[in-house]
Amino acid sequence: MQTKGKTFRYGNNVDTDVIIPARYLNTADAKELSLHCMEDIDKEFVKKVEPGDVVVAGWNFGCGSSREHAPLVLKTCGVGCIIAKSFARIFYRNAINIGLPILECEEAAEEIKAGDTVTVDFDTGEIVNGRTGKSYRAQPFPEFIQDIIRAGGLLAAIGGEENA
């Protein structure tokens, strides 16, 4: 399983309120929420993001509240993967639970520039920057987590999507 797309680059401590501002959480409709994804840090994000694109960030991506809406709106916008130096633990688990692939790779997060095209292989953890040709290695998920991501999330993986 892999994704290929252009990159959007952000810094350290991108919190969940930046990913989806709390002022919009009066709806549960993911498509409606996704219209406001990243708007407080990047007003053009929702206009430019395309299916498969990759978010690259620094330390502690997804810190702040435990809202599952944050990874959900990124996935709904079409983000194919997030590469960061590190993730807030709750965001990390929420991303897996909704089937959004995320990889920790300090070197890739340091060197990949905004607008680069990257290919990410989730089975091997290989990240290839199309601009430079450089390859990076992240720790791939174990097979059971890859199964969750392939299924589109935890509920779908266990066959409980209709009960959600």
Secondary structure, 3 states (H helix, E strand, C coil): CEEEEEEEECCCCCEHHHHCCHHHCCCCCHHHHHCCCCCCCCCCHHHHCCCCCEEEECCCECECCCCCHHHHHHHHHCCCEEEECCECHHHHHHHHHHCCCEEECHHHHHHCCCCCEEEEECCCCEEEECCCCCEEECCCCCHHHHHHHHHCCHHHHCCCHHHC
